[in-house]
Amino acid sequence: MPKVKTRKYKLKTYKAAAKRFRVTGTGKIVRTKGGKSHLRRRKAKRAKALFSRMLEVTAPGDRRRIKRMAPYLKKYKANPPA
């Protein structure tokens, strides 16, 4: 009786999630802040400066959802935050 090979299927990445999140070298998932594209004239200088910082995703449920939506985030380092 010949052995039947079982095929492992590739998972599709949600491209929106792949563009919004990055994985650091230590394995943390980081994100940028929203609300920085327009209407910035009335915001304080300090608030505008803080927009460029990356924030760690700390909620375990969010981390689990992001890993499910972008399963290959950790595998490929070339993942720009833009």
C-alpha positions as CSV (number, residue, x, y, z in Angstrom):
1,M,0.0,0.0,0.0
2,P,1.6,3.3,-1.1
3,K,2.0,6.1,1.4
4,V,-0.4,9.1,0.8
5,K,1.3,12.4,1.3
6,T,-0.8,15.0,3.2
7,R,-0.3,18.5,2.0
8,K,0.1,21.5,4.3
9,Y,-1.7,24.5,3.0
10,K,-0.3,28.0,3.0
11,L,-2.2,30.6,5.1
12,K,-3.3,33.8,3.5
13,T,-2.1,37.0,5.1
14,Y,-4.4,39.9,5.7
15,K,-2.4,42.5,3.9
16,A,-3.9,45.4,6.0
17,A,-2.6,43.8,9.2
18,A,0.9,43.1,7.6
19,K,1.2,46.8,6.7
20,R,0.2,48.0,10.1
21,F,2.3,45.8,12.4
22,R,5.9,44.8,12.7
23,V,7.7,42.2,14.9
24,T,10.9,43.3,16.7
25,G,14.0,41.2,17.1
26,T,12.8,40.1,20.6
27,G,9.4,39.0,19.2
28,K,7.2,41.9,20.3
29,I,4.5,43.2,18.0
30,V,4.6,46.9,17.5
31,R,2.3,49.4,15.8
32,T,2.2,53.1,14.8
33,K,-0.3,55.5,16.1
34,G,-3.3,56.5,14.1
35,G,-4.6,60.0,13.3
36,K,-1.4,61.5,11.9
37,S,-2.4,61.9,8.3
38,H,-4.3,65.2,8.4
39,L,-5.8,67.8,10.7
40,R,-2.5,68.2,12.5
41,R,-2.4,72.0,12.6
42,R,-4.4,72.3,15.7
43,K,-2.5,69.6,17.6
44,A,0.3,70.5,20.0
45,K,4.0,70.0,18.9
46,R,4.5,67.4,21.6
47,A,1.5,65.4,20.4
48,K,2.7,65.5,16.8
49,A,6.2,64.4,17.9
50,L,4.7,61.4,19.7
51,F,3.0,60.2,16.6
52,S,6.3,58.9,15.2
53,R,6.8,56.5,18.1
54,M,6.1,52.8,17.7
55,L,3.9,51.3,20.5
56,E,4.0,47.7,21.7
57,V,0.7,45.7,21.4
58,T,0.2,44.6,25.0
59,A,-3.3,43.1,25.1
60,P,-3.0,39.3,24.7
61,G,-6.2,39.0,22.7
62,D,-5.0,41.6,20.2
63,R,-1.6,39.8,19.9
64,R,-3.4,36.6,19.2
65,R,-5.6,38.2,16.5
66,I,-2.7,39.8,14.8
67,K,-0.7,36.6,14.7
68,R,-3.7,34.9,13.2
69,M,-4.2,37.6,10.6
70,A,-0.5,37.8,9.6
71,P,1.0,34.4,10.3
72,Y,4.3,35.1,8.5
73,L,5.1,38.4,10.2
74,K,7.8,36.9,12.3
75,K,9.3,34.8,9.5
76,Y,10.1,37.6,7.1
77,K,12.0,40.5,8.5
78,A,11.6,42.8,5.5
79,N,8.2,44.2,6.6
80,P,8.1,48.0,6.3
81,P,5.9,49.9,8.7
82,A,4.4,52.0,5.9
